[in-house]
Amino acid sequence: MGFFFFLFIVFMIYLFSCIRILKEYERAVVFTLGRILTGPRGPGIIFIFRPLEDMQVVSLRLVPLDVPPQDVITKDNVSVKVNAVLYYRVMDPIKAVTEVENYNYATSQISQTTLRSVIGQVELDELLSDREKINTHLQEIIDKQTDPWGIKVSTVEIKHVDLPQEMQRAMARQAEAERERRGKIIAAEGEFQAAEKLKAASEMLADQPVAMQMKYLQTLVDISTENSTTVVFPLPIELFKSFLGKQE
């Protein structure tokens, strides 16, 4: 009786060791005598007939992968340090297990080499101003390389571009010179527009003598409102035309 009870206890322990519970985002790749005979199992309760069967659990969630800083020389021979972040998801658990030994490490390595290769083909100005285009290019290349592993790379983003101190100072001087240039251009355009307005006003006053007289009277009114001890009355040349005509 004790022997059968012992066998029952051993059988229950074996039964519980063969039962696995997988979460909603998990899938199990089951090897039967070293071969994959069925598709991924899960989620929920699955039974593994040990020792003839073995399994490897794969997560289907979106994984953020930090690409460490890479020392790169751009196309215009500027040394920069660039890091990025990559988001990928396992689309085919069987390929992710059978096609590559460690898909997370392999994706990290291919991301680093691709980042150095792509950044080395662009100039510094393009790297700083057209980052969205570079991100898309990186995503397309890495996704194409990881597709045979059952990995889908959804997003690649360059996080930070570290420039040398000399380049930072040179860019600061360039930005300051650009601001001064724009300020001078705006001031010159303002003076040009003001000159055009003055020219148009003078032509209009020359064609309309009455308008000139009105402007003269308005000037006298403006002078009278000031607290000045000396007042200079400007006299239009038209007042002397009659005297000049008589002398001639």
Backbone hydrogen bonds in HBPLUS format (Angstrom, degrees):
<---DONOR---> <-ACCEPTOR-->    atom                        ^
c    i                          cat <-CA-CA->   ^        H-A-AA   ^      H-
h    n   atom  resd res      DA  || num        DHA   H-A  angle D-A-AA Bond
n    s   type  num  typ     dist DA aas  dist angle  dist       angle   num
A0005-PHE N   A0001-MET O   3.08 MM   4  6.34 154.0  2.15 145.6 153.3     1
A0006-PHE N   A0002-GLY O   2.96 MM   4  6.13 149.9  2.05 139.9 148.1     2
A0007-LEU N   A0003-PHE O   2.93 MM   4  6.26 154.6  1.99 146.1 153.0     3
A0008-PHE N   A0004-PHE O   2.89 MM   4  6.12 151.1  1.97 144.3 152.3     4
A0009-ILE N   A0005-PHE O   2.97 MM   4  6.26 155.4  2.03 147.3 153.3     5
A0010-VAL N   A0006-PHE O   2.95 MM   4  6.25 159.8  1.99 150.0 155.6     6
A0011-PHE N   A0007-LEU O   2.84 MM   4  6.03 156.4  1.89 146.7 153.6     7
A0012-MET N   A0008-PHE O   2.93 MM   4  6.15 155.9  1.99 147.8 153.8     8
A0013-ILE N   A0009-ILE O   2.99 MM   4  6.23 156.3  2.04 147.1 153.6     9
A0014-TYR N   A0010-VAL O   2.94 MM   4  6.18 159.0  1.98 148.5 154.4    10
A0015-LEU N   A0011-PHE O   2.83 MM   4  6.03 153.8  1.90 145.9 153.7    11
A0016-PHE N   A0012-MET O   2.95 MM   4  6.15 161.6  1.98 149.1 153.0    12
A0017-SER N   A0013-ILE O   3.03 MM   4  6.22 146.3  2.15 142.1 151.6    13
A0018-CYS N   A0014-TYR O   3.14 MM   4  6.36 129.4  2.41 139.6 151.7    14
A0018-CYS N   A0015-LEU O   3.18 MM   3  5.23 138.3  2.36  96.6 108.1    15
A0019-ILE N   A0016-PHE O   3.35 MM   3  5.27 150.9  2.44  96.5 104.6    16
A0048-ILE N   A0018-CYS O   2.73 MM  30  4.80 165.1  1.76 143.7 149.1    17
A0020-ARG N   A0046-ILE O   2.96 MM  26  5.39 169.0  1.97 157.6 160.5    18
A0046-ILE N   A0020-ARG O   2.83 MM  26  5.39 164.0  1.86 161.0 166.0    19
A0022-LEU N   A0044-GLY O   2.74 MM  22  5.00 167.5  1.76 144.5 145.3    20
A0044-GLY N   A0022-LEU O   2.95 MM  22  5.00 167.4  1.97 128.0 132.1    21
A0026-GLU N   A0023-LYS O   3.14 MM   3  5.27 167.2  2.16 111.6 114.7    22
A0060-LEU N   A0025-TYR O   2.83 MM  35  5.34 160.5  1.86 166.7 171.9    23
A0027-ARG N   A0058-VAL O   2.96 MM  31  5.36 154.0  2.02 151.1 159.6    24
A0058-VAL N   A0027-ARG O   2.78 MM  31  5.36 164.2  1.80 163.2 168.7    25
A0028-ALA N   A0041-ARG O   2.82 MM  13  4.99 162.1  1.85 145.2 151.0    26
A0041-ARG N   A0028-ALA O   2.86 MM  13  4.99 164.4  1.88 143.2 146.4    27
A0029-VAL N   A0056-GLN O   2.94 MM  27  5.26 173.3  1.94 146.0 147.1    28
A0056-GLN N   A0029-VAL O   2.97 MM  27  5.26 142.1  2.12 133.0 144.7    29
A0031-PHE N   A0054-ASP O   2.62 MM  23  5.14 169.5  1.63 159.6 163.5    30
A0054-ASP N   A0031-PHE O   2.88 MM  23  5.14 151.1  1.97 143.5 153.0    31
A0032-THR N   A0035-ARG O   2.63 MM   3  5.16 159.7  1.66 162.4 155.8    32
A0035-ARG N   A0032-THR O   3.07 MM   3  5.16 165.1  2.09 107.7 112.1    33
A0033-LEU N   A0052-LEU O   2.91 MM  19  5.52 161.4  1.94 176.4 173.4    34
A0050-ARG N   A0048-ILE O   2.99 MM   2  5.81 116.9  2.40 112.9  96.2    35
A0053-GLU N   A0049-PHE O   2.85 MM   4  5.31 132.7  2.07 131.9 141.6    36
A0063-VAL N   A0088-TYR O   2.77 MM  25  5.41 176.2  1.77 169.3 169.5    37
A0088-TYR N   A0063-VAL O   3.08 MM  25  5.41 160.9  2.12 146.3 149.8    38
A0065-LEU N   A0086-LEU O   2.61 MM  21  4.98 163.5  1.63 161.0 165.5    39
A0086-LEU N   A0065-LEU O   2.78 MM  21  4.98 163.1  1.81 147.6 153.5    40
A0067-VAL N   A0084-ALA O   2.82 MM  17  5.09 156.4  1.87 143.9 148.1    41
A0084-ALA N   A0067-VAL O   3.37 MM  17  5.09 160.7  2.41 132.2 137.8    42
A0070-GLN N   A0082-VAL O   2.70 MM  12  5.25 155.3  1.76 137.8 144.3    43
A0082-VAL N   A0070-GLN O   2.96 MM  12  5.25 157.4  2.02 144.3 144.7    44
A0072-VAL N   A0080-VAL O   2.85 MM   8  5.45 169.8  1.86 163.0 166.3    45
A0080-VAL N   A0072-VAL O   2.83 MM   8  5.45 170.0  1.84 170.1 172.9    46
A0074-THR N   A0078-VAL O   2.97 MM   4  5.29 166.5  1.99 143.8 142.6    47
A0077-ASN N   A0074-THR O   3.04 MM   3  5.23 146.0  2.16 117.3 115.1    48
A0075-LYS N   A0122-VAL O   2.85 MM  47  5.19 175.3  1.85 136.0 135.4    49
A0081-LYS N   A0162-ASP O   3.07 MM  81  4.97 155.4  2.13 139.0 146.1    50
A0162-ASP N   A0081-LYS O   2.80 MM  81  4.97 177.1  1.80 153.9 154.9    51
A0083-ASN N   A0160-HIS O   3.27 MM  77  5.76 156.1  2.33 153.6 159.5    52
A0159-LYS N   A0083-ASN O   2.95 MM  76  5.79 146.4  2.07 127.7 137.9    53
A0085-VAL N   A0157-GLU O   2.87 MM  72  5.43 153.7  1.94 152.7 161.3    54
A0157-GLU N   A0085-VAL O   2.96 MM  72  5.43 167.7  1.98 161.7 165.8    55
A0087-TYR N   A0155-THR O   2.92 MM  68  5.25 164.2  1.95 156.9 157.5    56
A0154-SER N   A0087-TYR O   2.94 MM  67  5.81 142.8  2.08 147.2 159.0    57
A0089-ARG N   A0152-LYS O   2.92 MM  63  5.30 145.6  2.04 138.0 148.9    58
A0152-LYS N   A0089-ARG O   2.89 MM  63  5.30 171.9  1.90 159.8 162.6    59
A0091-MET N   A0150-GLY O   2.79 MM  59  5.34 156.5  1.84 157.1 163.2    60
A0092-ASP N   A0150-GLY O   3.25 MM  58  4.53 156.7  2.31 126.1 126.3    61
A0096-ALA N   A0092-ASP O   3.07 MM   4  6.28 160.8  2.11 155.9 162.0    62
A0097-VAL N   A0093-PRO O   3.11 MM   4  6.26 133.4  2.34 139.5 149.8    63
A0097-VAL N   A0094-ILE O   3.24 MM   3  5.29 135.4  2.45  95.9 107.4    64
A0098-THR N   A0094-ILE O   2.91 MM   4  6.04 163.3  1.93 154.0 159.1    65
A0099-GLU N   A0095-LYS O   2.86 MM   4  5.16 159.6  1.90 137.8 143.6    66
A0106-ALA N   A0102-ASN O   2.88 MM   4  6.06 163.6  1.91 159.3 164.9    67
A0107-THR N   A0103-TYR O   2.95 MM   4  5.91 154.8  2.01 137.9 144.2    68
A0108-SER N   A0104-ASN O   3.10 MM   4  6.29 151.3  2.19 140.0 147.8    69
A0109-GLN N   A0105-TYR O   3.01 MM   4  6.25 158.7  2.05 150.3 155.4    70
A0110-ILE N   A0106-ALA O   3.01 MM   4  6.18 166.9  2.02 151.7 155.1    71
A0111-SER N   A0107-THR O   3.03 MM   4  6.05 142.6  2.18 137.7 147.5    72
A0112-GLN N   A0108-SER O   3.12 MM   4  6.39 152.6  2.20 145.7 152.0    73
A0113-THR N   A0109-GLN O   3.13 MM   4  6.42 169.7  2.14 156.9 158.4    74
A0114-THR N   A0110-ILE O   3.05 MM   4  6.02 155.4  2.11 137.4 144.7    75
A0115-LEU N   A0111-SER O   2.93 MM   4  5.99 153.7  2.00 143.3 150.5    76
A0116-ARG N   A0112-GLN O   3.10 MM   4  6.37 162.5  2.13 150.8 154.4    77
A0117-SER N   A0113-THR O   3.03 MM   4  6.20 156.2  2.09 143.8 150.8    78
A0118-VAL N   A0114-THR O   2.92 MM   4  6.04 168.1  1.93 155.5 157.7    79
A0119-ILE N   A0115-LEU O   3.07 MM   4  6.04 169.1  2.08 150.2 153.7    80
A0120-GLY N   A0116-ARG O   3.12 MM   4  6.04 145.8  2.25 136.6 145.3    81
A0121-GLN N   A0118-VAL O   3.05 MM   3  5.35 157.2  2.10 108.5 115.8    82
A0122-VAL N   A0119-ILE O   3.36 MM   3  5.55 171.4  2.37 109.8 112.2    83
A0127-LEU N   A0123-GLU O   2.98 MM   4  6.26 151.2  2.07 148.8 157.8    84
A0128-LEU N   A0124-LEU O   3.01 MM   4  6.28 147.2  2.12 150.5 158.6    85
A0129-SER N   A0125-ASP O   2.94 MM   4  5.99 152.5  2.01 147.3 154.8    86
A0130-ASP N   A0126-GLU O   2.86 MM   4  5.15 154.4  1.93 133.4 140.9    87
A0135-ASN N   A0131-ARG O   2.89 MM   4  6.14 156.7  1.94 152.7 159.1    88
A0136-THR N   A0132-GLU O   3.09 MM   4  6.34 159.8  2.13 148.7 153.1    89
A0137-HIS N   A0133-LYS O   3.02 MM   4  6.27 156.8  2.08 146.2 152.8    90
A0138-LEU N   A0134-ILE O   2.90 MM   4  6.13 158.7  1.94 152.7 158.1    91
A0139-GLN N   A0135-ASN O   2.95 MM   4  6.18 160.9  1.99 149.9 155.0    92
A0140-GLU N   A0136-THR O   3.04 MM   4  6.25 158.8  2.08 150.0 154.9    93
A0141-ILE N   A0137-HIS O   3.15 MM   4  6.36 162.5  2.19 149.5 153.6    94
A0142-ILE N   A0138-LEU O   2.98 MM   4  6.12 176.6  1.98 160.0 161.1    95
A0143-ASP N   A0139-GLN O   2.95 MM   4  5.84 158.5  1.99 143.2 150.2    96
A0144-LYS N   A0140-GLU O   3.11 MM   4  6.14 150.9  2.20 138.1 145.4    97
A0145-GLN N   A0141-ILE O   3.13 MM   4  6.40 148.6  2.23 145.2 153.5    98
A0146-THR N   A0142-ILE O   2.97 MM   4  6.19 146.1  2.09 150.8 159.7    99
A0147-ASP N   A0143-ASP O   3.03 MM   4  5.89 120.7  2.39 138.6 150.4   100
A0149-TRP N   A0146-THR O   3.01 MM   3  5.36 145.7  2.13 109.7 120.2   101
A0151-ILE N   A0146-THR O   3.28 MM   5  5.40 161.0  2.32 144.7 141.9   102
A0150-GLY N   A0147-ASP O   3.00 MM   3  5.26 166.8  2.02 116.8 120.0   103
A0168-GLN N   A0164-PRO O   2.99 MM   4  6.30 152.9  2.06 150.8 159.1   104
A0169-ARG N   A0165-GLN O   3.02 MM   4  6.28 158.9  2.07 151.7 156.2   105
A0170-ALA N   A0166-GLU O   3.00 MM   4  6.21 157.7  2.05 145.0 151.6   106
A0171-MET N   A0167-MET O   2.91 MM   4  6.06 157.1  1.96 147.6 153.5   107
A0172-ALA N   A0168-GLN O   2.94 MM   4  6.13 147.5  2.05 141.2 150.4   108
A0173-ARG N   A0169-ARG O   2.97 MM   4  6.26 157.5  2.02 150.1 155.2   109
A0174-GLN N   A0170-ALA O   2.95 MM   4  6.17 154.4  2.02 144.0 151.7   110
A0175-ALA N   A0171-MET O   2.86 MM   4  6.04 155.9  1.92 145.4 151.6   111
A0176-GLU N   A0172-ALA O   2.97 MM   4  6.19 154.4  2.04 145.5 152.3   112
A0177-ALA N   A0173-ARG O   2.93 MM   4  6.15 160.4  1.97 148.9 154.1   113
A0178-GLU N   A0174-GLN O   2.91 MM   4  6.12 150.4  1.99 144.1 152.8   114
A0179-ARG N   A0175-ALA O   2.96 MM   4  6.22 152.5  2.04 144.9 151.9   115
A0180-GLU N   A0176-GLU O   2.99 MM   4  6.28 159.5  2.03 149.7 155.1   116
A0181-ARG N   A0177-ALA O   2.92 MM   4  6.12 157.6  1.97 146.1 152.5   117
A0182-ARG N   A0178-GLU O   3.00 MM   4  6.21 161.2  2.04 148.1 152.7   118
A0183-GLY N   A0179-ARG O   2.94 MM   4  6.15 153.7  2.01 146.2 153.8   119
A0184-LYS N   A0180-GLU O   2.96 MM   4  6.21 158.2  2.01 152.8 157.7   120
A0185-ILE N   A0181-ARG O   2.97 MM   4  6.20 157.1  2.02 148.4 155.1   121
A0186-ILE N   A0182-ARG O   2.94 MM   4  6.14 160.1  1.98 148.8 153.8   122
A0187-ALA N   A0183-GLY O   2.97 MM   4  6.18 159.1  2.01 146.0 151.9   123
A0188-ALA N   A0184-LYS O   2.87 MM   4  6.06 160.3  1.91 149.0 154.5   124
A0189-GLU N   A0185-ILE O   2.90 MM   4  6.10 158.0  1.95 148.2 154.4   125
A0190-GLY N   A0186-ILE O   2.94 MM   4  6.18 150.5  2.03 144.2 152.3   126
A0191-GLU N   A0187-ALA O   2.97 MM   4  6.29 158.4  2.02 150.2 155.4   127
A0192-PHE N   A0188-ALA O   2.89 MM   4  6.09 156.6  1.94 148.9 155.8   128
A0193-GLN N   A0189-GLU O   2.95 MM   4  6.14 158.9  2.00 146.7 151.8   129
A0194-ALA N   A0190-GLY O   2.90 MM   4  6.12 158.8  1.95 147.6 154.1   130
A0195-ALA N   A0191-GLU O   2.85 MM   4  6.06 154.0  1.91 146.5 153.6   131
A0196-GLU N   A0192-PHE O   3.00 MM   4  6.25 152.9  2.07 144.7 151.9   132
A0197-LYS N   A0193-GLN O   2.99 MM   4  6.30 154.2  2.05 147.7 154.5   133
A0198-LEU N   A0194-ALA O   2.92 MM   4  6.20 158.8  1.96 150.3 156.0   134
A0199-LYS N   A0195-ALA O   2.89 MM   4  6.05 154.2  1.96 146.5 153.9   135
A0200-ALA N   A0196-GLU O   2.95 MM   4  6.18 159.6  2.00 146.1 151.5   136
A0201-ALA N   A0197-LYS O   2.86 MM   4  6.11 157.0  1.92 148.6 155.3   137
A0202-SER N   A0198-LEU O   2.86 MM   4  6.05 159.1  1.90 147.8 153.3   138
A0203-GLU N   A0199-LYS O   3.01 MM   4  6.21 158.7  2.05 148.8 154.3   139
A0204-MET N   A0200-ALA O   3.03 MM   4  6.22 152.2  2.11 143.5 151.2   140
A0205-LEU N   A0201-ALA O   2.95 MM   4  6.20 160.5  1.99 151.6 156.3   141
A0206-ALA N   A0202-SER O   2.93 MM   4  6.07 151.1  2.01 144.9 153.0   142
A0207-ASP N   A0203-GLU O   3.16 MM   4  6.32 143.2  2.30 139.2 147.7   143
A0208-GLN N   A0204-MET O   3.13 MM   4  6.30 129.4  2.39 138.7 152.1   144
A0208-GLN N   A0205-LEU O   3.27 MM   3  5.07 134.7  2.49  90.7 102.8   145
A0211-ALA N   A0208-GLN O   3.10 MM   3  5.34 122.6  2.45 102.6 116.2   146
A0212-MET N   A0208-GLN O   3.26 MM   4  6.66 146.5  2.38 144.9 154.3   147
A0212-MET N   A0209-PRO O   3.05 MM   3  4.97 118.8  2.44  92.0 107.5   148
A0213-GLN N   A0209-PRO O   3.01 MM   4  6.39 152.0  2.09 150.3 157.2   149
A0214-MET N   A0210-VAL O   2.96 MM   4  6.27 155.8  2.02 149.9 156.5   150
A0215-LYS N   A0211-ALA O   2.96 MM   4  6.17 153.0  2.03 144.5 151.6   151
A0216-TYR N   A0212-MET O   2.96 MM   4  6.18 147.1  2.07 141.4 150.7   152
A0217-LEU N   A0213-GLN O   2.94 MM   4  6.27 157.5  1.99 150.7 155.7   153
A0218-GLN N   A0214-MET O   2.94 MM   4  6.14 156.2  2.00 145.2 152.3   154
A0219-THR N   A0215-LYS O   2.99 MM   4  6.18 147.9  2.09 140.5 148.8   155
A0220-LEU N   A0216-TYR O   3.11 MM   4  6.47 150.8  2.20 145.1 152.5   156
A0221-VAL N   A0217-LEU O   3.04 MM   4  6.38 153.4  2.12 148.8 155.6   157
A0222-ASP N   A0218-GLN O   3.01 MM   4  6.30 157.3  2.06 148.0 153.7   158
A0223-ILE N   A0219-THR O   2.98 MM   4  6.24 151.1  2.07 146.7 154.5   159
A0224-SER N   A0220-LEU O   3.03 MM   4  6.23 152.0  2.11 145.9 152.9   160
A0226-GLU N   A0223-ILE O   3.17 MM   3  5.54 156.7  2.23 109.6 116.5   161
A0239-LEU N   A0236-PRO O   3.28 MM   3  5.99 158.0  2.34 115.9 120.1   162
A0240-PHE N   A0237-ILE O   3.14 MM   3  5.61 148.2  2.25 110.0 118.2   163
A0241-LYS N   A0238-GLU O   3.33 MM   3  5.29 162.7  2.37 102.0 107.1   164
A0244-LEU N   A0240-PHE O   3.03 MM   4  6.17 159.7  2.08 149.6 155.7   165
A0245-GLY N   A0241-LYS O   2.93 MM   4  6.09 144.9  2.06 142.0 151.3   166
A0246-LYS N   A0242-SER O   3.18 MM   4  6.47 152.1  2.26 143.5 149.4   167
A0247-GLN N   A0243-PHE O   3.13 MM   4  6.40 159.6  2.18 149.1 154.0   168
A0248-GLU N   A0244-LEU O   3.14 MM   4  6.35 155.3  2.20 141.1 147.6   169
